[in-house]
Amino acid sequence: MTTAVSEGEILLKITEYVRQNFLDDIDGDSQLDGTTPLLQLGILNSRNTGRLLAYIHEEFGVSVPPTRITGKYFGDLESISGLVAELLAA
């Protein structure tokens, strides 16, 4: 991506992606926010994490290193957005 993107914009885009692609059958998607525990609620599993990584690469033009694909960075939407912002700034 050639233009600068704020962490807030990243959060909005990733939240919308997760809402549209992973919450079809999960109750309470209206309560999805930056601190929703994605791993604990089963929203992010191995398949969905792979899909999200592909989306991040396509949308933001960054690849997440395997060492960053952990609960620390993928526990909630704010953590994911912070990671993408950090990778964009590198």
ChimeraX attribute file (.defattr): number of C-alpha atoms within 10 A of each C-alpha:
attribute: neighborCount
match mode: 1-to-1
recipient: residues
	/A:1	11
	/A:2	7
	/A:3	6
	/A:4	10
	/A:5	14
	/A:6	13
	/A:7	18
	/A:8	13
	/A:9	13
	/A:10	22
	/A:11	21
	/A:12	16
	/A:13	15
	/A:14	22
	/A:15	20
	/A:16	13
	/A:17	15
	/A:18	20
	/A:19	17
	/A:20	11
	/A:21	12
	/A:22	18
	/A:23	15
	/A:24	10
	/A:25	7
	/A:26	11
	/A:27	8
	/A:28	8
	/A:29	14
	/A:30	8
	/A:31	8
	/A:32	17
	/A:33	16
	/A:34	18
	/A:35	11
	/A:36	15
	/A:37	17
	/A:38	19
	/A:39	15
	/A:40	12
	/A:41	11
	/A:42	12
	/A:43	18
	/A:44	20
	/A:45	14
	/A:46	11
	/A:47	8
	/A:48	15
	/A:49	15
	/A:50	13
	/A:51	16
	/A:52	19
	/A:53	15
	/A:54	16
	/A:55	16
	/A:56	21
	/A:57	15
	/A:58	12
	/A:59	13
	/A:60	18
	/A:61	15
	/A:62	18
	/A:63	15
	/A:64	15
	/A:65	8
	/A:66	7
	/A:67	7
	/A:68	12
	/A:69	15
	/A:70	9
	/A:71	14
	/A:72	11
	/A:73	17
	/A:74	19
	/A:75	20
	/A:76	22
	/A:77	23
	/A:78	22
	/A:79	17
	/A:80	25
	/A:81	25
	/A:82	17
	/A:83	19
	/A:84	25
	/A:85	21
	/A:86	11
	/A:87	15
	/A:88	18
	/A:89	9
	/A:90	7
